[in-house]
Amino acid sequence: MKANHPGLFNRVRRLPWRDSDLDHKDRNQANHRIENRRLKTAAFAHIDYPDAAQALQLAH
């Protein structure tokens, strides 16, 4: 999701991400640095957007 859809962006940003469990965690080394990635998933029914039912949050 990018900020070029401001309404949808704000609704997804306000999902309860802090209460969501961490689905995947990855740590590896690339280009002489350590990279950490965390992935969370949130399912929803209350956001009015065609065919959208799930959102992913990727943190580096």
Buried (B, 14 or more C-beta within 10 A) or exposed (E): EEEEEEEBEEBBEEBEEEEBEEEEEEEEEEEEEEEEEBEBEBEBEEBEEEEBEEBEBEEE
